[in-house]
Amino acid sequence: MTLHLFTFKGIVILTTSIYLTVMNTHTPSARDIIGSSPLIAIENEAPAKLIVDPPLPEPLAQGRVFIQYRTENLRVLPVFGKGALEVSPRFGHIHITVDDALWHFVDASGETIILVGL
């Protein structure tokens, strides 16, 4: 995408030029990378999956816990309430507990979880 900036009688005009790349057999589609469109309900939606990596070793050696995760069939967003359970495509947030602690916290960012000072 190229941005063009023009002025006409003191008015700034911004235009864009978008160059589309024709997909070939070696180029994954947008759907392959980001999944189904969030605008269309999915019939018989597959169950959500949470894939959690072990803590990253470098920060762990310094007493910090960095945990990366990803989801399948779930978009991690800051949504709450019972209504969120009936939406398709599925979206939600992650509840996190540490060992047997009585407390928990919620992540709605989809980014690396960081724990320090435990």
N, C-alpha and C positions, 0 to 999 in steps of 0.2 A: 504494500500500500504506500502510495506517495501522497504527501500533503502539499497543497499549493496555496499560497497566501497572496491575495490581491487586494488592492484598495481601489475603490471607485467612489469619487466625490466624498472622500473622508470615511467611507464605510469599508470595514474590513470584511473580505469575503474569503472563506476557507472552503476549498474543494478537495476532493480526494480522487485518486486514481487507484483502482484495485486491479491487480494482475492475478488472474486465476491460473493455477497450474493444473493441467490436464493429468488425471490420475493414470498411472500405468499399472501393470500387474504387480509391481514391486512396491507401490506406494499404498500404505494403509489408508483407509477412508477415515473421515472424521468420526463416523459411528464406531469404527474399530478402536479408535483411541479413546474417545470420551463417552462412548455408550449411546444409548437411545436418546432421542430428543426428549427433553423434560416437558414438552408441550403435548405429548400424546400418551394416553394411558397404555399400559402394557398388559395384555391378556396373559393370564397364567404366569405372572412374574416369578422368577426364580427367587429362592430365599436369599436374604442378605447374608453376606460373609464378612467377617472381620479377620484380616491377616495382620499379625503383629510380629515385628522383627525383634530379636534380642536387643538389649540396650547396646548403644554404640560404645566400643571399648575405650576410646580415647577420653571422652568426658567421664566415663565410669571410673577410670583410674584417678580422676581428680575429685571424686565424690559427688558427681552430678550424673543423673540418669536421663539420657535422651532416648526416647523410644519412638521409632517410626512405625506407622501403620498405614494400611490402605483398606478400602472396602470394595466389595463387589456387590452390585445390585442395591446400592444404597448411596445416596448423595448426602454427605455430612454438611448440615446447615444449621443455623441457630433457630430451630423450630421446636415448639413444645406444645403439649396438650394432646388430648385424645383425638382431635381432628386430624392430626398428622399421621395417625396410624392407618387412615383410610385413603391416603393419597397415593396415586400411581403416576409416574414412577416413584418408588419409595424414597423418602428422605428422612433424616433424623439426626440425632446426636449420640455421643458415646459416653456412657457412665464408667468412671474409673475408680477402682478401689485399690488400696495398697495392703497386701498381706491380709491380716485379720482386723484391720482398723475399722472402727465403727463409722467413720466418716467416708464420704466419697466426693468426687467432683465430676463436672461435666465438661466435655470438650465438644465444641461445635465448629471448630476451625478446619479440621481435617489435616492439620499440620503436626509436626513432631511434638510429642508430649515431653515436657521437661520437669523433672523433680529434683529439688535441691534441699539439703538440710534435714533429711529424714533419719 
